[in-house]
Amino acid sequence: MARPTAPPAFAEVYESCAKLVWRNLRRLGVPEPALEDAAQDVFLVVHRRLPEFEGRSSLRTWIFGIVLRVAARHRRKARGLAVRETPIPNELGQALSAPAHEGPFERTLHRQATDFLHQVLERLDDERRALLIMVDLEQTSVAEAAEALEINLNTAYSRLRAARRAFEAELATLLGEGTK
Amino acid sequence: MSGLERKAHRLVELARSGDDPSAAQLLSLHGAVAARIAAEGALAASGTAATATAKVASTGAFVKGLVAAAAIATGAAGFFALQGDGQTVAPAPVVQLPPVHSAPPEAFVSPQPDSATPPVAAPAPPARSVKAPSGLRLEQEAALLAEVQGALRSGQAGTALTKLESYDRRFPTGMLRAEADAARVFALCAAGRVDKARVSATRFVQRYPSSPAAARVQAACK
């Protein structure tokens, strides 16, 4: 049995974080075909560095830091594969305007929303994108996000506000509701 | 909240679960990570394949479990495809497995007598059954679902349902929960319990609206 202070076992980390790693690499702009490679890279780093994990930050925060760096590397490699901007599908446009009622036939809508979200995120700078992903999509605390990004808490709060405004502005542009 | 803020909020809500990996992707990643960790170990030991294996073993149950999981993965990856069109996919001969203890399968709690399905004498032998008594949960989940798949393939819906009950008990928060829920719909259909299957299908689509299997699940009893 592991001592209470020992780093968690790799298997445990892998199991609790595999989905987290995968979906956030995607949101951070790693293109679909490169996702598995990128996720492998993350876990190789985790495997190598787990003995150094001291529990000073939460595991999730620590993993997020690694995900951010690996995603940046894969984004650079995949520059040619940038997200293609496509006009918003009507169905999604309506769903964003009217209160969404969850129904069994909304699968397409979720797919469309996810693709569209990638387009909006793609237009943001790296730090803003990362902040929004952590706080609004993953619902981590701002403190955790600040730690993963190595910025102080107050800075994180003000940048998060700016990131949300930027997100809305890019959304408006893509919706053709330009707020100039 | 401005209109725009509200739209941004809705977009985020609609897209939140859309980037989760599928079971096939998860299992494929699993195998690949195992292989790369093993390769690193081998490099460090700078030895032959034999020492590499030894190194793998010393990395503990994880890699061993992963390699076993990789063997199952190919089967599990075809899971939905199989369910969808009833086509039989030959079990893939894969990865050379390191010795895995062939422990007896966990005793499933005695099958509940099922009104619609006749009791089945023996569970369908899964094509290439890998039983690991310990190790990764994902590996165990995949093994159990491979058995479910085997049972469905050989038309033993009752066995499949019993195994799925066992899955629910053992892995209430399993990583392959969506796959198990989908399999249940197919098993209920196969057992002729159409009403129950429809209820489960509706619940499935509500719970996993962005699942690639949603359409097939919905069409399961048709």
Contacts between the chains, C-beta under 8 A, distances in Angstrom:
chain1	res1	chain2	res2	distance
A	9	B	60	7.9
A	9	B	62	7.3
A	10	B	62	5.6
A	11	B	60	7.8
A	11	B	61	7.1
A	11	B	62	4.2
A	11	B	65	7.1
A	11	B	135	7.9
A	11	B	136	5.7
A	14	B	33	7.1
A	14	B	62	7.5
A	14	B	136	8.0
A	15	B	136	6.8
A	15	B	137	6.0
A	15	B	138	6.1
A	15	B	175	6.9
A	18	B	21	7.4
A	18	B	26	6.1
A	18	B	29	6.6
A	18	B	30	7.6
A	18	B	175	7.4
A	19	B	20	5.5
A	19	B	21	6.1
A	19	B	26	7.2
A	19	B	175	7.3
A	22	B	19	7.3
A	22	B	20	7.1
A	22	B	21	4.2
A	22	B	25	7.0
A	22	B	26	7.5
A	22	B	29	7.1
A	23	B	19	3.7
A	23	B	20	5.3
A	23	B	21	7.1
A	24	B	19	7.7
A	26	B	19	4.4
A	27	B	19	5.8
A	35	B	21	7.9
A	35	B	25	7.7
A	36	B	25	6.9
A	36	B	28	6.4
A	36	B	29	5.6
A	36	B	32	6.4
A	39	B	29	5.3
A	39	B	33	7.9
A	40	B	29	6.8
A	40	B	32	5.2
A	40	B	33	5.6
A	40	B	36	5.9
A	43	B	33	4.7
A	43	B	37	8.0
A	44	B	33	7.4
A	44	B	36	5.8
A	44	B	37	7.1
A	44	B	40	7.3
A	47	B	33	8.0
A	47	B	37	5.6
A	47	B	40	7.9
A	92	B	14	7.7
A	95	B	10	6.9
A	95	B	14	6.8
A	96	B	7	4.3
A	96	B	10	5.1
A	96	B	11	6.0
A	97	B	7	7.0
A	100	B	10	5.8
A	100	B	13	7.2
A	100	B	14	6.7
A	102	B	206	6.7
A	102	B	209	7.4
A	104	B	202	5.7
A	104	B	205	4.3
A	104	B	206	6.1
A	104	B	209	7.9
A	104	B	218	7.2
A	105	B	205	7.9
A	106	B	209	5.2
A	107	B	205	6.9
A	107	B	209	5.1
A	107	B	210	6.1
A	107	B	211	7.4
A	107	B	214	4.7
A	107	B	215	7.0
A	109	B	14	6.3
A	109	B	209	7.7
A	110	B	14	5.7
A	110	B	15	7.1
A	110	B	17	7.1
A	110	B	18	5.4
A	110	B	209	4.8
A	110	B	210	3.9
A	111	B	18	6.5
A	111	B	210	6.1
A	113	B	11	5.8
A	113	B	14	3.5
A	113	B	15	4.2
A	113	B	18	6.5
A	114	B	14	7.7
A	114	B	15	4.4
A	114	B	18	2.8
A	114	B	19	6.1
A	114	B	210	6.8
A	115	B	18	8.0
A	116	B	11	6.7
A	116	B	15	7.3
A	117	B	11	5.9
A	117	B	12	7.1
A	117	B	15	3.9
A	117	B	18	7.4
A	120	B	11	7.3
A	136	B	12	5.5
A	137	B	12	6.3
A	137	B	15	7.7
A	137	B	16	6.0
A	164	B	5	7.9
A	164	B	8	7.3
A	167	B	8	5.7
A	168	B	2	7.9
A	168	B	4	4.7
A	168	B	5	6.2
A	168	B	7	7.9
A	168	B	8	5.0
A	171	B	4	6.8
A	171	B	7	6.3
A	171	B	8	5.4
A	171	B	11	6.7
A	172	B	4	5.8
A	175	B	7	7.4
A	177	B	4	7.4
A	179	B	4	7.6
